[in-house]
Amino acid sequence: SPTAFLLYLNEVFISKRHWSGGQHGQTMWIQFVVRSISVAVALISVNVLVVKMSEAFPLNLDVTTERLFTLSDSTRELIGKISSERPVTIQAFISEDVPREQVAIQKRLKGLLRQYDREGGSRLIVRFVDVAPFTPEAEEARLLGVQGFQVPTDEDGRRGMQEVFMGIVVSSPVDEVVVPLFEAGTSIEYELTRSIRTVANDKRLTVGMLTTDARVAGGFDMSAFRQLPEWRIQTELKKQYKVEQVPADSPIDEKKYDVIVAVMPSSLSPMQLPNLVDYVKKGRPTLIFDDPLPVFDGAGTQAPRMPKPRPGGMGGMMGGFNQQQPEPKAEDGKLTSLLKVLEIAWDNGEVVFDESGLNLHPEFAKMISPELVFVSAKSGNKGAIHLTSPVTSGLQEILTFFPGNIRPRQGSELRFDALLRSSINSGVHAWEGITRQSGNPFGGGGIEINHSPRRQLTNEAYTLAAHITGKAANSQKDLNVIFVSDADIISNQLFTLEASQQLPNLRIDNVKFVLNCVDVLAGETSYIELRKRRAQLRTLTALQEVSDEYRKAQSDERLKADSEATEQRTKAQERLTKKVEEIEKDTTLAPQDKAQQIGIARETEQRKLEVIGANIDREKAKKIESIEAKTKQKIRAYEDWIRWWCILLPPIPAIVLGVIVLSSRINAEYRNVEADRLVKR
């Protein structure tokens, strides 16, 4: 409308020479002012009419590639199945005034809810509640379970915090689901459809969470005297399933649970593990997460090779006289009997690393290490994420921390589908290489993670998660187990990272992967397609290809620098060994003198080795810094080259068109002028 109005004004002023002259020239000004005002009023009226008609007869045009703003066929089908005897009500508590970062979520949530409202008719009622802080509406939202969250704002140069409500309550006569918050990484249609289906059904499927030292359900930690929160993944499962805690002290009722989730079963006692193994043998769907070096507790104290914590509180920590000995772990945390049933091999002290993460996300080079394994087809391994399995189909990237490696045993007759795999730029750490004894005198014999271990690439892709099915010789029925060799994959840290999308260019699918695992095992696959519906993370392909080439060269140079540093250290160590051997072979020295000289040589060479090592590390750091700087300069130069072309190219068609139009008009004017009126030169 502003464009049309300004074009009209252009036409008025261009034709000024035709209407400003003559005896009516003065009055024409008034006439064109009135005309302009009339055009403005007409355009405003049309806009108001269009808005009112769109509210009464809405028309949506979705031009996104993924059709993200259009209800999927499965959602429409679900809404059509809602019983009129059990209508569903959605109460949406949404702040009217939200910070700029939340506007896109707010608009999409409202837009989708209007579509649900229109599609559902009298069977699906949507109630919009505009919420502002310190109002009755805000109090109502809190009473129903929708809590406001604090968002940092920067209004008019003033930093502050703003309370925002962005949640829903979905209810029916038989059930209720609360989604307290829609975050940046939340699939809105999936959340809405799942909640509607959950409350529309009379009965939910049951997921059993096996009670282990991981404490997924939360609780009180006696050893540290602190309250542990419930893991967010369990909270997420409660939106769809009935979740119950399953003690492993007695046989597990195979008919009570549709799926059992066992996190860190390596921590089970000798009395508990057989109950889980028997449950698996009966062919009941089971999802297992175990980890050679879990860091969700911040210290790796729950690693399978670490002893169980001592029972009790401060008495055990302060070294009291009557300490209770910790309960032993079954099979030393090796899960031998369980692995035998599954016909797989898994070393509880073997940690996988993958150097492709530095190429996938060079912007995080100073934040990540190869032990943070990014599972993606872009890592160079096209089969890193299983393409056809319903568990992983459509997923883009998974992030794991210090994962393990699982592989089928030779001669196994079970089907082994590798769901997640590393790239070939990988290797493994032995337990002794990736950990060391804690230097903390109050650490209680704990461990520390060695953040600078020696890394030897094996050019082998390792399996991090697998779906194991089929009839085994030592099982009663067909097995149906997903084994994931990383428990951090469902930790609160990674859950929050995925939901909030705090880091640019990082869109991990950990939560989607876990929910897909549970759904596939439970036979509930209707939500899997909905989880795939999200915006693809796209890049400028030409720039990405050039950047990848530069970063590959950077990675090669980094490996070369590592190799040179290792070679120099090896030579220094060889000199020390040679000198010790020379003293050992000297027959003129008495044993006491030999020992003394060897000690002096060791001490001298060790000091030299430390100095050489420090110099090597310093030179290596300089080289790597120089390589990174050159790589960034090359990428920036290429970006600038693209940017200049983006600035220079767009005006060219307009300029060419303008020259053509101007030339044609000048020629037309000259053709219509009599020859004797032209100026003679």
C-alpha positions in Angstrom: 0.0 0.0 0.0 2.8 2.6 0.8 4.4 1.6 -2.5 1.1 2.2 -4.5 0.6 5.5 -2.7 4.1 6.8 -3.5 3.8 5.6 -7.1 0.7 7.7 -7.4 2.5 10.7 -6.0 5.3 10.1 -8.5 2.7 10.2 -11.3 1.2 13.4 -10.0 4.6 15.2 -9.9 5.8 13.8 -13.2 2.7 15.1 -14.9 2.9 18.5 -13.1 3.9 20.4 -16.3 0.6 19.3 -17.9 -1.8 20.4 -15.2 0.1 23.3 -13.4 -0.1 25.7 -16.3 -3.1 27.6 -17.6 -5.9 29.4 -15.8 -6.8 26.5 -13.5 -3.3 25.7 -12.4 -3.8 27.1 -8.9 -7.0 25.1 -8.2 -5.4 21.9 -9.5 -3.0 21.8 -6.6 -6.0 21.6 -4.2 -7.6 19.0 -6.3 -4.6 16.7 -6.4 -4.1 17.1 -2.6 -7.7 16.0 -2.1 -7.1 13.1 -4.6 -4.0 12.0 -2.7 -5.8 12.1 0.7 -8.6 10.1 -0.9 -6.2 7.5 -2.2 -4.6 7.2 1.2 -7.9 6.7 2.9 -9.0 4.1 0.3 -5.8 2.1 0.8 -6.1 2.2 4.6 -9.8 1.0 4.3 -8.7 -1.9 2.0 -6.1 -2.9 4.6 -8.6 -2.9 7.4 -11.1 -4.8 5.3 -8.5 -7.5 4.4 -7.5 -7.9 8.0 -11.1 -8.3 9.1 -11.8 -10.7 6.3 -8.7 -12.8 7.1 -9.8 -13.1 10.7 -13.3 -14.3 9.6 -12.1 -16.3 6.6 -8.4 -17.1 7.2 -6.3 -18.0 4.2 -2.8 -19.4 4.8 0.0 -19.5 2.3 2.9 -21.7 3.3 5.9 -21.3 1.0 8.5 -22.9 3.2 10.2 -26.0 1.7 9.4 -28.1 4.8 5.7 -26.9 4.9 6.3 -26.0 8.6 3.3 -23.8 8.9 0.8 -26.3 7.5 -0.7 -29.0 9.6 0.5 -32.5 8.5 -1.8 -35.2 7.3 -1.2 -37.2 10.5 -2.2 -34.2 12.6 -5.4 -33.7 10.6 -6.2 -37.4 10.8 -5.7 -37.4 14.6 -7.9 -34.3 15.1 -10.6 -36.0 13.0 -10.6 -39.0 15.4 -11.2 -37.0 18.5 -14.5 -38.2 20.1 -17.2 -35.7 20.6 -17.9 -37.4 23.9 -14.3 -36.6 25.0 -13.6 -33.1 23.6 -10.1 -31.7 24.0 -9.4 -28.2 25.4 -6.2 -26.3 24.8 -5.5 -23.4 27.1 -2.7 -21.3 25.7 -1.0 -18.9 28.1 1.1 -16.7 25.9 2.6 -13.3 26.7 1.5 -10.6 24.4 4.7 -8.6 24.7 7.8 -10.8 24.2 11.5 -10.0 23.5 12.6 -10.0 19.9 14.2 -13.5 20.2 10.8 -15.0 21.2 8.6 -13.3 18.5 9.1 -16.1 16.0 8.1 -18.8 18.5 5.1 -16.8 19.7 3.8 -16.2 16.1 4.2 -19.8 15.0 2.6 -21.1 18.2 -0.4 -18.8 17.8 -0.7 -19.5 14.1 -0.7 -23.3 14.6 -3.2 -23.1 17.5 -5.6 -21.2 15.2 -5.3 -23.9 12.6 -6.0 -26.6 15.3 -9.0 -24.6 16.4 -10.4 -24.4 12.9 -9.7 -28.0 12.1 -11.1 -29.4 15.4 -14.5 -27.5 15.4 -16.5 -28.3 18.6 -14.3 -31.4 19.4 -11.1 -29.2 19.9 -11.5 -25.9 21.6 -8.6 -23.5 21.9 -8.6 -20.8 24.5 -6.0 -18.0 24.2 -5.0 -16.2 27.4 -2.9 -13.1 27.1 -0.6 -13.1 30.1 1.2 -10.2 31.7 3.3 -10.4 34.9 1.5 -9.9 38.2 -2.0 -10.4 36.8 -4.8 -12.9 37.5 -4.0 -14.6 34.2 -0.4 -15.1 35.3 -1.6 -16.6 38.6 -4.0 -18.9 36.7 -1.2 -20.1 34.5 1.0 -20.9 37.5 -1.8 -22.8 39.2 -2.2 -25.0 36.1 1.6 -25.7 35.8 2.7 -23.1 33.2 5.5 -21.2 34.8 6.9 -17.9 33.5 10.6 -17.9 32.5 13.1 -15.0 32.7 14.5 -13.8 29.4 17.3 -11.2 29.2 16.2 -8.0 27.3 18.0 -5.0 25.9 15.4 -2.3 25.4 16.5 1.3 24.5 20.0 0.4 25.6 18.9 -0.8 29.0 19.6 -4.4 30.0 17.1 -6.2 32.2 15.1 -9.4 32.6 11.5 -10.0 31.4 9.1 -12.7 32.5 7.6 -14.5 29.6 4.8 -17.1 29.4 4.8 -19.5 26.5 3.0 -22.7 27.6 -0.2 -24.7 27.1 -2.5 -27.0 29.1 -4.2 -29.7 27.1 -7.0 -31.5 28.9 -9.9 -33.8 28.3 -12.3 -35.6 30.6 -9.9 -38.4 31.1 -6.4 -36.8 31.2 -4.3 -33.7 31.2 -0.9 -32.7 29.8 1.1 -29.5 30.6 3.7 -28.1 28.3 5.2 -25.4 30.5 7.5 -23.9 27.9 8.1 -23.8 24.2 11.8 -23.2 23.6 13.6 -22.4 20.3 14.4 -26.1 19.6 10.9 -27.3 20.4 8.9 -28.8 17.5 5.6 -27.0 18.1 3.3 -29.2 16.0 4.8 -32.3 17.5 4.3 -31.1 21.0 0.7 -30.1 20.3 -0.3 -33.2 18.4 1.4 -35.5 21.0 -0.4 -33.8 23.8 -3.8 -34.0 22.1 -3.4 -37.7 21.4 -2.3 -38.4 24.9 -5.3 -36.8 26.5 -7.7 -38.1 23.9 -6.8 -41.8 24.6 -8.2 -43.6 27.6 -4.9 -45.4 28.4 -1.3 -44.5 28.1 1.5 -47.0 27.4 3.8 -47.6 30.4 7.6 -46.9 30.4 9.5 -48.4 33.3 12.7 -46.5 34.4 15.0 -49.0 36.0 16.4 -47.8 39.4 20.2 -47.5 39.1 22.9 -45.3 40.6 22.2 -42.8 37.7 19.1 -41.7 39.6 17.1 -40.6 36.6 14.1 -40.0 38.8 16.1 -37.6 41.1 16.0 -38.0 44.9 18.3 -37.2 47.8 22.0 -37.9 47.5 23.2 -39.0 50.9 26.9 -39.0 50.0 26.7 -35.3 49.0 23.7 -34.2 51.1 21.9 -32.6 48.2 18.7 -33.0 46.3 19.0 -34.3 42.8 16.5 -33.1 40.2 14.6 -35.4 37.9 16.3 -35.8 34.5 14.5 -33.8 31.9 14.2 -36.8 29.6 12.0 -38.5 32.1 9.9 -35.3 32.4 9.6 -35.4 28.6 8.5 -39.0 28.5 5.8 -38.3 31.1 4.1 -36.1 28.4 3.3 -39.2 26.4 3.7 -42.2 28.6 2.9 -43.4 32.0 6.3 -43.5 33.7 7.0 -45.8 36.7 10.1 -46.5 38.6 11.2 -50.2 38.4 13.3 -51.6 41.3 15.7 -54.3 40.2 15.8 -56.0 43.5 13.1 -58.5 42.5 12.0 -60.1 39.2 10.5 -57.5 36.7 6.9 -58.1 35.8 7.1 -58.6 32.0 3.4 -57.7 31.4 3.4 -54.5 33.4 5.7 -52.4 31.2 5.7 -51.7 27.5 9.3 -50.6 27.5 12.1 -50.7 30.2 14.7 -47.9 30.1 17.9 -48.8 31.9 20.5 -46.1 32.4 23.9 -47.3 33.7 22.9 -50.9 34.4 26.6 -51.6 35.0 26.0 -50.1 38.5 23.6 -52.9 39.5 24.5 -55.2 42.3 25.0 -59.0 41.9 21.4 -59.5 43.1 19.9 -57.0 40.7 21.6 -57.6 37.3 20.1 -61.1 36.8 16.6 -59.7 37.0 17.3 -57.3 34.1 19.0 -60.1 32.1 16.0 -62.4 32.6 13.6 -59.6 31.5 15.7 -59.1 28.3 15.7 -62.9 27.7 11.9 -62.9 27.6 12.0 -60.7 24.6 10.6 -57.6 26.3 11.5 -54.2 24.6 14.5 -52.7 26.5 16.5 -49.5 26.0 19.9 -49.6 27.6 22.3 -46.6 28.1 25.7 -47.5 29.5 28.9 -45.5 29.4 32.6 -46.2 30.0 33.1 -42.6 31.2 29.9 -40.8 32.1 30.3 -37.1 32.9 26.7 -36.1 33.6 27.7 -36.1 37.3 30.6 -33.9 36.5 33.3 -36.2 37.8 33.0 -39.6 36.1 32.4 -41.3 39.5 29.7 -43.5 38.1 32.0 -45.1 35.5 31.6 -48.9 35.4 35.2 -49.3 36.6 34.7 -47.1 39.6 33.4 -48.6 42.8 29.9 -47.8 44.0 29.7 -44.9 46.5 29.8 -45.8 50.1 26.4 -45.8 51.8 25.7 -43.0 54.3 26.7 -39.4 54.3 29.4 -37.4 55.9 30.7 -40.3 58.0 31.8 -42.0 54.9 33.3 -38.9 53.5 35.3 -37.9 56.6 36.7 -41.4 57.1 34.8 -42.5 60.1 35.8 -45.8 61.9 32.5 -47.6 61.3 32.2 -47.1 57.6 30.0 -49.4 55.6 31.8 -51.0 52.7 30.3 -50.1 49.3 28.2 -52.8 47.7 30.1 -54.5 44.8 29.0 -54.1 41.2 27.8 -57.2 39.4 30.5 -58.7 37.3 32.8 -55.7 38.0 30.5 -53.5 35.9 31.3 -55.5 32.8 27.7 -56.6 32.1 29.1 -60.0 31.0 25.9 -61.9 31.3 23.8 -59.2 29.5 26.3 -58.9 26.7 26.3 -62.7 26.3 22.5 -62.6 25.8 22.8 -59.8 23.3 25.8 -61.4 21.5 27.7 -58.2 21.5 31.1 -57.0 22.8 31.5 -53.9 24.8 34.6 -52.9 26.8 33.6 -50.8 29.9 36.9 -49.0 29.9 37.3 -48.2 26.2 36.5 -44.6 25.1 36.0 -43.5 21.5 37.3 -40.2 20.2 36.6 -38.7 16.8 38.6 -35.8 15.3 36.0 -34.9 12.6 34.1 -32.7 15.1 36.8 -30.0 14.7 36.0 -29.9 10.9 32.2 -30.0 11.4 32.2 -27.2 13.9 35.5 -25.2 13.7 33.8 -22.3 15.4 33.9 -24.3 18.6 37.5 -25.5 18.2 38.5 -24.0 21.5 35.5 -25.5 23.3 35.5 -29.1 22.1 37.9 -32.0 22.2 37.8 -35.2 20.0 36.2 -37.1 22.9 33.1 -35.1 22.2 31.9 -37.1 19.3 29.6 -35.5 16.7 27.7 -38.1 14.8 26.7 -36.8 11.4 26.7 -37.8 7.7 28.8 -34.7 7.1 31.7 -36.2 9.1 32.6 -38.2 6.0 30.8 -41.4 7.0 27.6 -41.6 5.1 26.4 -44.3 7.4 27.1 -42.4 10.6 23.4 -42.2 11.1 21.3 -45.2 9.9 19.4 -43.9 6.9 16.5 -46.3 6.9 15.9 -47.3 10.5 12.8 -45.5 11.9 14.8 -44.6 15.0 17.3 -42.5 13.1 15.8 -41.7 9.7 15.7 -37.9 9.2 18.0 -37.1 12.1 20.9 -34.7 11.3 23.4 -34.7 14.1 23.9 -36.4 17.5 26.4 -35.3 20.1 27.9 -37.8 22.6 30.4 -37.3 25.4 33.2 -39.9 25.9 31.1 -42.7 24.3 32.0 -46.4 24.1 32.2 -48.9 21.3 29.9 -51.9 20.7 30.2 -54.6 18.1 28.6 -57.9 17.2 30.3 -61.1 18.3 31.7 -63.4 15.7 29.1 -66.0 14.7 26.2 -64.1 16.2 22.8 -64.9 14.6 21.1 -61.8 15.9 20.4 -58.8 13.7 22.7 -56.0 14.5 21.7 -52.6 13.1 24.3 -49.9 13.8 22.2 -46.8 14.5 25.0 -44.3 15.3 28.7 -44.6 14.2 31.7 -42.3 14.3 33.7 -41.2 11.3 36.9 -43.1 10.2 39.0 -40.3 11.8 38.5 -42.0 15.1 40.4 -44.1 17.6 40.0 -45.5 21.1 41.4 -44.7 24.5 42.2 -47.3 27.1 40.9 -46.5 30.6 44.4 -45.8 31.9 45.1 -43.3 29.1 42.0 -41.2 29.4 41.8 -41.1 33.2 44.2 -40.5 36.1 43.9 -40.5 39.9 42.5 -37.4 41.4 45.0 -35.0 42.8 42.4 -33.7 45.2 43.4 -34.9 48.8 39.7 -35.0 49.6 38.7 -36.8 46.4 38.3 -40.1 48.1 40.3 -42.0 45.6 38.4 -40.5 42.6 39.5 -39.9 39.1 40.2 -37.0 36.8 39.8 -36.9 33.1 43.0 -36.6 31.2 42.2 -33.8 28.7 45.5 -34.2 26.8 45.8 -38.0 26.1 47.8 -39.5 23.3 45.5 -40.1 20.4 46.3 -42.7 17.8 43.9 -42.8 14.8 42.8 -46.3 13.7 41.0 -45.3 10.5 38.0 -47.3 11.7 34.4 -46.2 12.3 33.0 -47.3 15.7 29.4 -48.2 16.5 28.0 -46.1 19.4 24.4 -47.4 19.3 22.8 -50.5 17.8 19.3 -52.1 17.6 19.6 -55.8 18.4 16.8 -58.1 17.3 16.1 -61.7 16.6 16.1 -65.1 18.3 19.2 -65.9 20.2 20.2 -69.4 21.4 20.2 -68.3 25.1 16.9 -66.4 25.0 13.3 -67.5 25.3 11.8 -65.2 22.7 12.9 -62.8 20.0 15.0 -60.0 21.5 14.2 -56.4 21.0 16.9 -54.2 22.5 18.6 -50.9 21.7 22.0 -50.5 23.3 23.5 -47.1 23.5 27.1 -46.9 24.7 26.8 -43.3 26.0 24.6 -42.2 28.9 25.4 -38.5 28.6 23.4 -38.5 25.3 20.3 -38.0 27.5 21.8 -35.9 30.2 20.2 -32.6 31.3 23.1 -30.6 29.8 22.6 -31.9 26.3 18.8 -31.8 26.6 19.0 -28.1 27.5 21.5 -27.5 24.7 19.1 -29.0 22.1 16.0 -27.3 23.4 17.5 -23.8 23.8 19.7 -23.8 20.7 22.1 -21.5 22.5 25.0 -22.2 20.2 24.8 -21.0 16.5 25.0 -23.6 13.7 24.5 -26.4 16.2 21.2 -28.3 16.0 21.6 -31.7 17.7 18.9 -34.3 17.7 19.7 -36.2 21.0 16.2 -35.9 22.5 14.5 -36.9 19.2 16.8 -39.9 19.0 15.9 -41.1 22.5 12.2 -40.5 22.0 12.3 -42.4 18.7 14.1 -45.3 20.5 11.3 -45.5 23.1 8.5 -45.2 20.5 10.0 -47.9 18.1 10.4 -50.3 21.0 6.9 -49.6 22.3 5.4 -49.9 18.8 4.2 -46.3 18.9 5.6 -44.9 15.6 2.9 -42.2 14.8 5.0 -39.3 16.2 8.3 -40.1 14.4 7.4 -38.3 11.2 6.2 -35.3 13.1 9.6 -35.0 14.9 11.3 -34.8 11.6 9.3 -31.7 10.6 11.7 -28.8 11.3 13.7 -26.3 9.4 16.8 -27.6 7.8 20.1 -26.0 8.8 21.2 -24.7 5.4 24.5 -23.1 4.4 25.9 -21.3 1.4 27.2 -24.4 -0.5 30.0 -22.7 -2.5 31.3 -21.0 0.6 31.0 -24.2 2.6 33.0 -26.2 0.1 35.8 -23.7 0.1 35.7 -23.5 3.9 35.9 -27.3 4.1 39.0 -27.3 1.9 40.7 -24.7 4.0 39.8 -26.5 7.2 40.9 -29.8 5.9 44.3 -28.2 5.1 44.2 -26.8 8.6 43.5 -30.2 10.1 46.4 -31.7 8.1 48.7 -29.0 9.4 47.5 -29.6 12.9 48.2 -33.3 12.6 51.6 -32.6 11.2 52.4 -30.3 14.1 51.2 -33.0 16.5 53.4 -35.6 14.7 56.5 -33.4 14.8 56.0 -32.7 18.5 55.5 -36.4 19.2 58.7 -37.2 17.2 60.8 -34.7 19.2 59.5 -36.1 22.5 60.3 -39.6 21.3 63.9 -38.6 20.3 64.4 -36.9 23.7 63.2 -40.0 25.5 65.4 -42.2 23.3 68.5 -40.1 24.3 67.7 -40.7 28.0 67.2 -44.4 27.4 70.5 -44.6 25.5 72.4 -42.8 28.2 71.0 -45.1 30.9 72.0 -48.2 28.7 75.6 -46.8 28.3 75.9 -46.5 32.1 74.5 -50.0 32.6 77.0 -51.5 30.2 80.0 -49.8 31.8 81.8 -52.6 33.6 84.3 -50.3 35.3 81.6 -48.9 37.6 80.5 -50.5 40.8 76.7 -51.2 41.2 76.4 -48.4 43.7 78.2 -46.0 41.3 76.0 -47.2 38.5 72.8 -46.5 40.4 74.1 -43.1 41.5 75.1 -42.1 37.9 71.8 -43.5 36.5 69.9 -41.4 39.0 71.9 -38.3 38.2 71.5 -39.0 34.4 67.8 -39.5 34.8 67.3 -36.3 36.8 69.4 -34.3 34.4 67.8 -35.7 31.3 64.4 -35.4 32.8 65.0 -31.7 33.4 66.1 -31.4 29.8 63.1 -33.4 28.7 60.8 -31.0 30.6 62.4 -28.0 29.1 62.3 -29.5 25.6 58.7 -30.6 26.2 57.7 -27.0 27.2 59.5 -25.6 24.1 57.8 -28.2 21.9 54.4 -27.4 23.3 55.1 -23.6 22.9 56.2 -24.1 19.3 53.2 -26.4 18.6 50.8 -23.8 20.0 52.3 -21.1 17.9 52.1 -23.2 14.8 48.5 -24.1 15.4 47.6 -20.5 16.2 49.3 -19.4 13.0 47.5 -22.1 11.0 44.1 -21.1 12.5 44.8 -17.4 11.7 45.7 -18.2 8.1 42.6 -20.4 7.6 40.3 -17.7 9.0 42.0 -15.0 6.8 41.4 -17.2 3.7 37.8 -17.8 4.6 37.2 -14.2 5.4 38.8 -13.1 2.1 36.5 -15.5 0.2 33.5 -14.2 2.2 34.5 -10.6 1.3 34.8 -11.6 -2.4 31.2 -13.0 -2.3 30.0 -10.0 -0.4 31.3 -7.5 -2.9 29.7 -9.5 -5.8 26.4 -9.4 -3.8 26.7 -5.7 -3.5 27.8 -5.0 -7.1 25.6 -7.4 -9.1 22.0 -6.6 -8.0 22.0 -2.9 -9.2 23.3 -3.9 -12.7 20.0 -5.2 -14.1 18.1 -2.1 -12.8 20.8 0.3 -14.3 20.7 -1.5 -17.6 16.9 -1.4 -17.7 17.0 2.3 -16.8 19.5 3.1 -19.6 17.3 1.2 -22.1 14.1 3.0 -21.0 15.8 6.4 -20.9 17.2 5.8 -24.4 14.0 4.7 -25.8 12.1 7.7 -24.4 14.7 10.1 -25.7 14.5 8.5 -29.2 10.7 8.7 -29.0 10.8 12.4 -28.1 13.1 13.2 -31.0 10.9 11.2 -33.5 7.9 13.3 -32.6 9.7 16.7 -32.9 9.6 18.4 -36.3 13.0 18.7 -38.0 13.0 22.5 -38.2 12.6 22.8 -34.4 15.8 20.9 -33.7 18.9 22.9 -32.8 21.3 22.8 -35.7 25.0 22.3 -34.7 
